[in-house]
Amino acid sequence: MKPLLSHLRAVSEVPIHGVLTFHHIALILVSFFVIISTSTSLYLMYQHATHYSVPHQQKYILRILFIIPAYGATCLLVTGFYRYYVYFSIIMAVLAPLILVGYLTFICCLIAPAWEQQQDWLRMKEARPWIFHLNLLYSITGMQNGPFRTPRTALTQFNIIWFCVYQYVVVSIMMGIVAISTQAVGKYCQTSLSTHFAHLWTTIFTALSMIPAMHTLIQAHWTIRHKFSHLRMDRKLLCIKLVIFLTSWQSIIFNLATAKVRSSRYIGQTDVQVVLQYLVLSVELIFFAFLHLKAYPWKDYVISFDQPGEYQGGAMGWRAFRDMANLSDIGVAIYRAAHWIFFLRGRRHLENRAAEKPNGVEDYNLINQKPVNVNVSDDLFCLTYIQWMSQKIRLCG
């Protein structure tokens, strides 16, 4: 503990109380708040893991809940080892898209457990009009003749949503790599908003990527919220929106607000621009953790005595945590999003043709087949003409 305290002494030289500086007090408070939020989230995660009755849904719930312990650990590491706060904050920024993709996949799994079943259900549904700012863009860009027109089917709309959300994952990873690379050569400077440093540009590109991801995710939520209103969908979305806002936009607000603030005898410049921000975030994580208890209750997945089935989490829920840690489905989803936007988007009229069939959904192979149209009236005319010519030939003969 002595090397850590001496390491922190470089931040604030003048003690506030006894030998404790502002940084020491901040570290104690952050540790206390993180213990509360992390223990609450781990309790909820453990209950879901040991009551793992619907794996295709609870796997994504566990990922959403895991963001609280991950952010809490980041707050603690940033406060304790402030010299490396840039790397810890970059890790937190890369983890943020996992919340959005986890909730989007959870929504899709509510519709049906398998990808093909989800497509069949969405293909038969009419797309809802775009909401909020997307509807404004729809109005000023030609409505149904513009680029933001409403698709015919919910399947096409969800494919657009899928791409908009998962591109945020790719952009965040790319911006994280750029941030780490530029930090290594001294060209990042997270506390500066100068155009000469990479921090400003990575923030801009990340924000431009996050805005369509968040808005289209809300569109997906509004598409199914009435069908699954008993699952408290609005509370679930509120948790996602608050975490994204208070961890992404709040960082930008803090950078703007503290850009001109100077240090004092008791509070160093690093405390003002970095430590104070993560101290506030550690307090907010407690609120998020308790909100998750109401939004993602584990009792919804308890198997009653009169219901068939069994829990699939294994001893202490280890299978559930294994599924949560297996991120291969995210790679598959990114491939599907890229494959649709670059190769299948031009064939979306096939989805519309399938939706117009009165007898349900057709197989794509049947859709691609061109039916042979037989004109009955033309056949009757030809037959009559042949009979008339035959009669004339007999008379002439």
C-alpha positions as CSV (number, residue, x, y, z in Angstrom):
1,M,0.0,0.0,0.0
2,K,2.9,2.4,0.6
3,P,4.1,2.5,-3.0
4,L,0.5,3.2,-4.1
5,L,0.1,6.1,-1.7
6,S,3.5,7.6,-2.6
7,H,2.4,7.2,-6.2
8,L,-0.8,9.2,-5.5
9,R,1.0,11.9,-3.5
10,A,2.3,13.3,-6.8
11,V,-1.2,14.3,-7.8
12,S,-2.1,16.5,-4.8
13,E,0.8,17.7,-2.6
14,V,-1.1,19.5,0.2
15,P,-3.1,17.1,2.5
16,I,-6.7,18.0,3.2
17,H,-7.0,16.0,6.5
18,G,-3.9,14.5,8.2
19,V,-1.9,12.7,5.6
20,L,-4.9,12.3,3.2
21,T,-4.9,14.3,0.0
22,F,-7.9,14.8,-2.2
23,H,-6.8,12.0,-4.4
24,H,-6.6,9.6,-1.4
25,I,-10.1,10.6,-0.3
26,A,-11.4,10.1,-3.9
27,L,-9.8,6.7,-4.1
28,I,-11.5,5.7,-0.8
29,L,-14.9,6.9,-2.0
30,V,-14.6,5.3,-5.4
31,S,-13.7,2.0,-3.8
32,F,-16.7,2.2,-1.5
33,F,-19.1,3.1,-4.3
34,V,-17.7,0.4,-6.6
35,I,-18.0,-2.3,-4.0
36,I,-21.7,-1.5,-3.6
37,S,-22.5,-1.4,-7.4
38,T,-20.4,-4.4,-8.3
39,S,-21.7,-6.6,-5.5
40,T,-25.3,-5.7,-6.5
41,S,-24.7,-6.5,-10.1
42,L,-22.8,-9.7,-9.3
43,Y,-25.7,-10.8,-7.2
44,L,-28.2,-10.3,-10.0
45,M,-25.8,-12.0,-12.5
46,Y,-25.4,-15.0,-10.1
47,Q,-29.2,-15.4,-9.8
48,H,-29.6,-15.3,-13.6
49,A,-26.8,-17.8,-14.0
50,T,-28.2,-20.2,-11.5
51,H,-31.7,-19.8,-12.9
52,Y,-30.6,-20.2,-16.5
53,S,-33.9,-21.4,-18.0
54,V,-34.0,-19.4,-21.2
55,P,-30.3,-19.4,-22.4
56,H,-30.9,-17.5,-25.7
57,Q,-32.3,-14.5,-23.7
58,Q,-30.4,-14.6,-20.4
59,K,-27.0,-14.8,-22.1
60,Y,-27.5,-11.3,-23.4
61,I,-28.9,-10.1,-20.1
62,L,-25.7,-11.2,-18.4
63,R,-23.7,-9.2,-20.9
64,I,-25.7,-6.1,-20.2
65,L,-25.4,-6.6,-16.4
66,F,-21.6,-7.2,-16.7
67,I,-21.1,-3.7,-17.8
68,I,-21.5,-2.4,-14.3
69,P,-18.7,-4.4,-12.7
70,A,-16.5,-3.7,-15.8
71,Y,-17.1,0.1,-15.5
72,G,-16.6,-0.1,-11.7
73,A,-13.3,-1.8,-12.1
74,T,-12.3,0.9,-14.7
75,C,-13.2,3.7,-12.2
76,L,-11.1,2.1,-9.5
77,L,-8.1,1.5,-11.8
78,V,-8.3,5.0,-13.2
79,T,-8.4,6.6,-9.8
80,G,-5.7,4.4,-8.4
81,F,-3.3,4.4,-11.4
82,Y,-4.0,7.8,-13.0
83,R,-0.9,7.7,-15.1
84,Y,-2.5,4.9,-17.2
85,Y,-6.0,6.3,-17.2
86,V,-6.0,6.8,-21.0
87,Y,-5.7,3.0,-21.6
88,F,-8.4,2.2,-19.0
89,S,-10.8,4.8,-20.5
90,I,-10.3,3.4,-24.0
91,I,-11.2,-0.1,-22.7
92,M,-14.4,1.3,-21.3
93,A,-15.2,3.1,-24.6
94,V,-14.8,-0.2,-26.5
95,L,-17.1,-2.0,-24.0
96,A,-19.9,0.5,-24.5
97,P,-21.2,-1.0,-27.8
98,L,-21.6,-4.4,-26.2
99,I,-24.6,-2.9,-24.3
100,L,-26.3,-1.9,-27.5
101,V,-25.7,-5.1,-29.4
102,G,-26.6,-7.1,-26.3
103,Y,-30.0,-5.4,-26.1
104,L,-30.7,-5.6,-29.8
105,T,-30.0,-9.3,-29.8
106,F,-32.1,-9.7,-26.7
107,I,-35.0,-8.0,-28.6
108,C,-34.5,-10.4,-31.5
109,C,-34.5,-13.4,-29.2
110,L,-37.8,-12.3,-27.7
111,I,-39.3,-12.6,-31.2
112,A,-37.9,-16.1,-31.8
113,P,-34.8,-18.1,-30.6
114,A,-33.4,-18.9,-34.0
115,W,-32.2,-16.5,-36.7
116,E,-34.4,-18.0,-39.4
117,Q,-37.5,-17.8,-37.3
118,Q,-36.8,-14.2,-36.5
119,Q,-36.6,-13.5,-40.2
120,D,-39.9,-15.2,-40.9
121,W,-41.7,-13.3,-38.2
122,L,-40.3,-9.9,-39.3
123,R,-40.9,-10.6,-43.0
124,M,-44.7,-10.8,-42.3
125,K,-44.8,-7.6,-40.3
126,E,-45.2,-4.1,-41.8
127,A,-42.4,-1.7,-40.9
128,R,-43.2,1.1,-38.5
129,P,-42.4,4.7,-39.5
130,W,-39.0,6.0,-38.3
131,I,-39.0,7.8,-35.0
132,F,-37.6,11.1,-33.6
133,H,-34.8,12.6,-35.7
134,L,-35.0,9.8,-38.3
135,N,-38.6,10.9,-39.0
136,L,-37.4,14.5,-39.4
137,L,-34.8,13.3,-42.0
138,Y,-37.6,11.3,-43.6
139,S,-39.7,14.5,-43.9
140,I,-37.0,16.7,-45.4
141,T,-35.5,14.2,-47.8
142,G,-38.4,13.4,-50.1
143,M,-40.3,11.1,-47.7
144,Q,-40.9,7.7,-49.5
145,N,-38.9,8.9,-52.5
146,G,-35.8,9.8,-50.3
147,P,-33.0,7.8,-48.7
148,F,-34.8,7.7,-45.3
149,R,-38.0,6.2,-46.6
150,T,-39.8,3.6,-44.5
151,P,-39.2,0.1,-45.7
152,R,-42.1,-2.1,-46.7
153,T,-41.4,-4.9,-44.2
154,A,-40.0,-5.0,-40.7
155,L,-37.3,-7.4,-41.9
156,T,-35.7,-4.8,-44.2
157,Q,-36.0,-2.3,-41.4
158,F,-34.4,-4.6,-38.9
159,N,-31.6,-5.3,-41.3
160,I,-30.9,-1.6,-41.5
161,I,-31.0,-1.4,-37.7
162,W,-28.7,-4.4,-37.4
163,F,-26.1,-2.7,-39.6
164,C,-26.4,0.7,-37.8
165,V,-25.9,-0.9,-34.4
166,Y,-23.1,-3.3,-35.3
167,Q,-21.1,-0.7,-37.2
168,Y,-20.7,1.0,-33.8
169,V,-18.8,-2.0,-32.6
170,V,-16.4,-1.9,-35.5
171,V,-15.9,1.9,-35.3
172,S,-15.3,1.7,-31.5
173,I,-12.7,-1.0,-31.9
174,M,-11.0,1.0,-34.7
175,M,-11.0,4.2,-32.7
176,G,-9.6,2.3,-29.7
177,I,-6.7,1.0,-31.8
178,V,-6.1,4.6,-33.0
179,A,-6.2,6.0,-29.5
180,I,-3.8,3.4,-28.1
181,S,-1.4,3.9,-31.0
182,T,-1.4,7.7,-30.8
183,Q,-1.1,7.6,-27.0
184,A,2.0,5.5,-27.4
185,V,3.6,8.2,-29.6
186,G,2.3,11.2,-27.5
187,K,-0.3,12.4,-30.0
188,Y,-3.5,11.5,-28.1
189,C,-3.9,13.8,-25.1
190,Q,-7.3,12.9,-23.7
191,T,-7.6,16.1,-21.7
192,S,-7.2,18.3,-24.8
193,L,-9.7,19.2,-27.4
194,S,-7.1,20.6,-29.8
195,T,-7.3,19.5,-33.5
196,H,-3.6,18.7,-33.3
197,F,-4.3,15.6,-31.1
198,A,-6.1,12.4,-31.9
199,H,-8.5,12.6,-29.0
200,L,-10.8,15.1,-30.6
201,W,-11.0,13.2,-33.9
202,T,-11.6,9.8,-32.2
203,T,-14.4,11.4,-30.1
204,I,-16.0,12.9,-33.2
205,F,-16.0,9.6,-35.2
206,T,-17.2,7.6,-32.2
207,A,-20.1,10.1,-31.6
208,L,-21.1,10.0,-35.3
209,S,-21.1,6.2,-35.1
210,M,-23.0,6.1,-31.8
211,I,-25.9,8.4,-32.9
212,P,-27.4,6.2,-35.6
213,A,-26.8,3.1,-33.5
214,M,-28.7,4.5,-30.6
215,H,-31.6,5.9,-32.6
216,T,-32.1,2.8,-34.7
217,L,-31.9,0.7,-31.5
218,I,-34.8,2.8,-30.1
219,Q,-36.6,2.1,-33.4
220,A,-36.2,-1.7,-32.8
221,H,-37.5,-1.2,-29.2
222,W,-40.6,0.6,-30.4
223,T,-41.3,-2.2,-32.9
224,I,-41.8,-4.9,-30.3
225,R,-42.5,-3.0,-27.1
226,H,-46.3,-3.5,-27.2
227,K,-46.0,-7.2,-27.9
228,F,-43.7,-7.8,-24.9
229,S,-44.9,-5.0,-22.6
230,H,-45.2,-7.5,-19.7
231,L,-41.4,-7.7,-19.7
232,R,-41.0,-4.0,-18.7
233,M,-39.3,-3.2,-21.9
234,D,-39.3,0.6,-21.3
235,R,-37.3,0.0,-18.1
236,K,-34.8,-2.1,-20.0
237,L,-34.3,0.6,-22.6
238,L,-34.0,3.3,-19.9
239,C,-31.0,1.4,-18.4
240,I,-29.3,1.2,-21.8
241,K,-29.9,4.9,-22.6
242,L,-28.7,6.1,-19.2
243,V,-25.5,4.0,-19.3
244,I,-24.6,5.2,-22.8
245,F,-25.4,8.8,-22.0
246,L,-23.7,9.0,-18.7
247,T,-20.6,7.1,-19.8
248,S,-20.1,8.6,-23.3
249,W,-21.7,12.0,-23.5
250,Q,-20.9,12.7,-19.9
251,S,-17.2,12.3,-20.7
252,I,-17.5,14.9,-23.5
253,I,-19.3,17.3,-21.2
254,F,-16.6,16.9,-18.5
255,N,-13.9,17.5,-21.0
256,L,-15.5,20.7,-22.2
257,A,-16.3,21.9,-18.6
258,T,-12.9,21.2,-17.2
259,A,-10.8,22.4,-20.1
260,K,-10.4,25.9,-18.6
261,V,-10.4,24.8,-14.9
262,R,-7.0,25.2,-13.1
263,S,-5.7,23.2,-10.2
264,S,-5.4,24.5,-6.7
265,R,-3.3,23.7,-3.6
266,Y,-5.5,20.8,-2.7
267,I,-6.8,19.5,-6.1
268,G,-4.3,18.7,-8.9
269,Q,-5.0,19.1,-12.6
270,T,-5.4,15.4,-13.0
271,D,-7.9,15.3,-10.2
272,V,-10.0,18.0,-11.9
273,Q,-10.0,16.6,-15.4
274,V,-9.9,12.8,-14.7
275,V,-10.5,11.7,-11.1
276,L,-13.5,13.8,-10.5
277,Q,-15.2,12.5,-13.6
278,Y,-14.8,8.9,-12.5
279,L,-15.8,9.7,-8.9
280,V,-19.1,10.9,-10.2
281,L,-19.5,7.9,-12.5
282,S,-18.9,5.5,-9.6
283,V,-21.8,7.1,-7.7
284,E,-24.0,6.8,-10.8
285,L,-23.1,3.1,-11.1
286,I,-24.9,2.4,-7.9
287,F,-28.1,3.9,-9.3
288,F,-27.7,1.8,-12.5
289,A,-27.1,-1.4,-10.5
290,F,-30.3,-1.0,-8.5
291,L,-32.2,0.0,-11.6
292,H,-31.1,-3.3,-13.2
293,L,-32.7,-5.2,-10.4
294,K,-36.1,-3.8,-11.5
295,A,-35.5,-3.9,-15.3
296,Y,-33.9,-7.4,-15.5
297,P,-35.4,-9.4,-12.6
298,W,-34.2,-13.0,-12.4
299,K,-37.5,-14.2,-11.0
300,D,-39.0,-13.9,-14.5
301,Y,-37.0,-17.0,-15.4
302,V,-37.7,-19.1,-12.3
303,I,-39.3,-22.5,-13.3
304,S,-42.3,-23.2,-11.2
305,F,-43.2,-26.7,-10.0
306,D,-46.0,-27.1,-12.6
307,Q,-43.8,-26.2,-15.5
308,P,-41.6,-28.6,-17.4
309,G,-37.9,-27.8,-18.0
310,E,-34.7,-27.5,-16.0
311,Y,-32.0,-24.9,-15.4
312,Q,-29.1,-25.1,-17.8
313,G,-26.5,-23.0,-16.0
314,G,-24.7,-25.9,-14.4
315,A,-23.0,-25.8,-11.0
316,M,-22.8,-22.2,-9.7
317,G,-24.0,-21.1,-13.2
318,W,-20.7,-21.7,-14.8
319,R,-22.3,-22.6,-18.2
320,A,-24.2,-19.4,-18.2
321,F,-21.0,-17.4,-17.6
322,R,-19.3,-19.4,-20.3
323,D,-22.0,-18.5,-22.8
324,M,-21.7,-14.9,-21.7
325,A,-18.0,-14.8,-22.4
326,N,-18.3,-16.5,-25.8
327,L,-18.4,-13.5,-28.1
328,S,-18.3,-15.5,-31.4
329,D,-21.9,-14.5,-32.0
330,I,-20.9,-10.9,-32.3
331,G,-18.5,-11.7,-35.0
332,V,-21.2,-13.7,-36.9
333,A,-23.6,-10.8,-36.5
334,I,-21.0,-8.3,-37.9
335,Y,-20.5,-10.6,-40.9
336,R,-24.3,-10.8,-41.4
337,A,-24.7,-7.0,-41.2
338,A,-21.8,-6.4,-43.7
339,H,-23.0,-9.2,-46.0
340,W,-26.5,-7.6,-46.1
341,I,-25.5,-4.0,-46.7
342,F,-22.9,-4.9,-49.4
343,F,-24.5,-7.9,-51.2
344,L,-28.1,-8.6,-50.2
345,R,-29.5,-5.0,-49.9
346,G,-30.3,-4.9,-53.7
347,R,-32.4,-8.1,-53.3
348,R,-34.6,-6.8,-50.6
349,H,-37.5,-6.7,-53.0
350,L,-37.7,-10.5,-52.5
351,E,-38.5,-9.9,-48.9
352,N,-41.4,-7.6,-50.0
353,R,-42.7,-10.2,-52.4
354,A,-42.7,-12.8,-49.7
355,A,-44.6,-10.5,-47.4
356,E,-47.4,-9.9,-50.0
357,K,-48.2,-13.7,-50.3
358,P,-51.6,-14.5,-48.7
359,N,-50.6,-18.0,-47.7
360,G,-47.6,-17.1,-45.7
361,V,-43.8,-17.0,-46.2
362,E,-42.4,-18.7,-49.3
363,D,-39.0,-20.3,-49.6
364,Y,-36.4,-18.1,-51.3
365,N,-35.8,-20.7,-54.0
366,L,-39.5,-20.6,-54.9
367,I,-39.4,-16.8,-54.9
368,N,-36.6,-16.7,-57.4
369,Q,-38.4,-19.0,-59.8
370,K,-40.2,-17.2,-62.6
371,P,-43.7,-18.6,-63.2
372,V,-44.8,-19.5,-66.7
373,N,-48.0,-17.5,-67.5
374,V,-50.4,-19.3,-69.8
375,N,-52.8,-17.0,-71.7
376,V,-56.0,-19.1,-72.1
377,S,-57.7,-16.7,-74.5
378,D,-54.8,-16.8,-76.9
379,D,-54.8,-20.6,-76.9
380,L,-58.6,-20.7,-77.7
381,F,-58.1,-18.3,-80.6
382,C,-55.3,-20.4,-82.1
383,L,-57.4,-23.5,-81.7
384,T,-60.4,-21.9,-83.4
385,Y,-58.2,-20.6,-86.2
386,I,-56.7,-24.0,-86.9
387,Q,-60.1,-25.6,-87.0
388,W,-61.4,-23.0,-89.5
389,M,-58.4,-23.4,-91.8
390,S,-58.8,-27.2,-91.7
391,Q,-62.4,-26.8,-92.8
392,K,-61.5,-24.5,-95.7
393,I,-58.8,-26.9,-96.9
394,R,-61.3,-29.8,-97.0
395,L,-63.9,-27.7,-98.9
396,C,-61.3,-26.7,-101.5
397,G,-60.2,-30.3,-101.9
